[in-house]
Amino acid sequence: MSRPFIRGQVAIDSMRDNGFLSAAHALAELIDNSIQAGADRVELITFENRSERNGGARSTKRIEKIGVFDNGKGMDSETLHLALEFGASLNRDNPVGIGKFGMGLPNSSISQCKHVDVWSWTNPGKYMYTYLDIDEIKDGVLETIPEPVYRDIPEEILSAIDKPMPESGTFVLWSKIDRCQWKTGKSIFKHTQDVVGRMYRYFLEDEKVTIRFKSTELLDNLFIVDSEHRFLPNDPMYLMRDTSLPALPDEFEGEAMFEYVEGCCYSFPVSDENGNSHQVEIKGSVLKRSVLDKIRSTTNGQIGSTDWGKHAAKNYGLSIVRSRRELSLAPEFINPPGAKERGRWYGIELSFTPALDNIFGVTNNKQHVVNLKMMKASEDFEREGFDSEHEYRSDLLANNDPKLRIYEVVQHIKEVEKKLINRIETYNFKGNKGDVDEDGAGYSGVINSVTSIIKEKDEDRDYVNPTEELSFTREELEDHLREKGISKPEELAATVLKYKLKVLIEFLPMATSAFFDVSTKKGLTLLQININHAFFKRVIDKIPESEREALVVSLAGWARMERETSSDKRRLQLEMARKDWGQLLEDYLDDD
């Protein structure tokens, strides 16, 4: 009796767990295909529909479908038939292209959804179509890839695509989406803009391709575009201009934030498994001193708390680039004294061609480089059972082991980083606009960052457990804030109402042993943190900005718990626990 190597009905669920880090990385595989097909126009489109909740009192938009459209060269019937086959690729022997593995379209799609439709055309208006459906595969209904047939793109979907339609192109549409962690178009863009901008920064900078995001809503049986954005380059080296980085202050607007450092650019040959040499490049950049001085003049805290510092923190790590497309950002390679507070202010990029995929260990989802690790032969030889480093290296050479090349690459990376660290060790990252004043105003950077995080979390949480809506008038809110001892009540009231904030955070001196106080009125929760408390002085005030933000977010989580409590008795218990904990902290940490 013949037996298949793989039973599709059983294996398909395992194949869905294919290691994609997020929907952004899965969508990037489709964008790869578009660029490989010569597209200069790519559109990422979310298709949303409103559904009622809470007895019909409220409705919310949720994603039904996600599509990627391009104007590349398109596929003929035979190529389209291959496109949904796992492992089929016409780019496998391309030494420079960003594709190769033949897993992108089916692999990425099933990681996020259970149904994928594909239309492709090489002549205007003649759309070839096929599809893949997980449920049909599991039920045994679909055992082979359907032969492509001519089928128009549905009018309700076509309404979201700019006209005129290109003479050739491809449109991939996901539906029955069950694994995408983001539920709205707004959330999709928020979480993809940095990743996509960084992955394709070189293509975007050269204007070889334009990648746009569209959010659409179903109205009168047509999906109508309600918001549109262009993906901007996101350069972790900060050498490009006109990127997603917020505009630098004053005369530096439009300038690059970093610069190359002398001796921080290497180009050297690395041989593949067949002994053929290919160039590998490593380059380093660092914050310009003139820009540093200007940023310091804008804040009285650490410059990491500024918009530019927060942007740089998201790009912390070694940028690993293959054929001008970033594979991953590896933070483990950036390790200066002070870690993230300093490491965000310099960048290192490693670039190579697909010919070295086996040496670096590039995975088929193009997210990991598994052979590239922080390692030294001088530290590894004993662990590997050798008496000397020379003996160990000789064995690696005799076995054509990729580790031998990786040791050389890592050595050059650390040489570059050492020079960059030498530069930033001469920098002062403390703002000079003024010292933190007594009313806690110097922590505005933390407050702004945490408020943004909480607003997003509250929106998601309200979907599950709705709380009272904000119902203050401007005058009522100003009076309320004034009563709570908050400075600049007019300014804060305007901010709360403009952005519909449900949580307001304040650092201020309080005449109490409580570390923080929580009060809720008319839909607004006020979280006040006591800067006179021992925990603030001994811990909060001394830790790095990112850790400070994490602690304040945790306190906001407590505040949310109090706000959700409907029982007066339970609320009183939480209030007493908060006060008792504050007193204990004060007793344990007070030096007196």
Secondary structure, 3 states (H helix, E strand, C coil): CCCCCCCHHHHHHHHHCCCCCCHHHHHHHHHHHHHHCCCCEEEEEEEEEEEEECCCCEEEEEEEEEEEEECCCCCCHHHHHHHCCCCCCCCCCCCCCCCCCCCHHHHHHHCCEEEEEEEEECCCCCCEEEEEEHHHHHCCCCCCCCCCEECCCCHHHHCCCCCCCCCCEEEEEEEEECCCCCCCHHHHHHHHHHHHHHHCHHHHHCCCCEEEEEEEEEECCEEEEEEEEECCCCCCCCCCCCCCCCCCCHHHCCCCCEEEEEEEEEEEEEECCCCCEEEEEEEEEEECHHHHHHHHCCCCCEHHHCHHHHHHHCCCCEEEEECCEEEEEEHHHCCCCCCHHHHCCEEEEEEECHHHHHHHCECCCCCCECCCCCCCHHHHCCCCCCCCHHHHHHHHHHCCCCHHHHHHHHHHHHHHHHHHHHHHCCCCCECCCCCCCCCCHHHHHHHHHHHHHHHHHHHHHHHHCCCCCCCCCHHHHHHHHHHCCCCCHHHHHHHHHHHCCCEEEEEECCCCCCCEEEEEECCEEEEEEECCCHHHHHHHCCCCHHHHHHHHHHHHHHHHHHHHCCCHHHHHHHHHHHHHHHHHHHHHHCCC
